[in-house]
Amino acid sequence: MAANPLTTWWGKNRKTVIIAGVVIIVLYGCLKSGGAADTQEREIPNRYASEGRVLQVHAQRNAKDPLPLVIVLPDNNTKTKTFETDSEVSDLANQKDFALVYAEPVGGEWRVDPAGADAQYLKDIITYVSNDWTAIDPARIYIWGLGEGARQALAVACANPGQFAAIGVVGQFAPDPGPDCGAQVPTAREREASWDEEVSKRLWSFSENKIRGS
């Protein structure tokens, strides 16, 4: 009885076919995740007033087109990694193609002052990311905060309405924190005790079409 030619071919080429299949799977995975950024810790360079301040940047280097920028301010005494995991903002940034920065307070506490060191730090973040990381669309800069981070976001954005296109305020407050500059900078208020994926999605849905000056 003659041997099955397919069986004979498989016997000779089995190893090659398996290797080729593995290579294809690996290449597909690389291509699929090629646009995904990683979160990287950086320090503000010495040419800025906020020299040495730490930030976590989640954005591709040198994007082809200017990106929207979202600056996120966690609550006091919150570990950035834990906040990143709970909020899933980084995953959303990869899906929606925006640059993301997790700002970090000194000593774990925000010093809420529209003209203070933390306000300057947030302004320096915008300049640093724009000049040293990737092109940013200056008309689409958004700032979101949780708890005391929300108070700081409001303070700096309301004092600089020409720099921010939208504010996201997350937290259960009594009363709601001010200032209220919704007429100048559209403000979303999420009255939630914690920040999860759904909160992130709602904040982005609110912010994404807000364009400063429009």
PyMOL commands that set and color helices and strands:
alter all, ss='L'
color gray80, all
select helices_A, chain A and resi 5-32+80-87+89-96+106-108+117-132+148-159+197-207
alter helices_A, ss='H'
color red, helices_A
select strands_A, chain A and resi 39-43+54-58+67-73+99-103+136-146+166-170+187-190
alter strands_A, ss='S'
color yellow, strands_A
deselect
rebuild
show_as cartoon
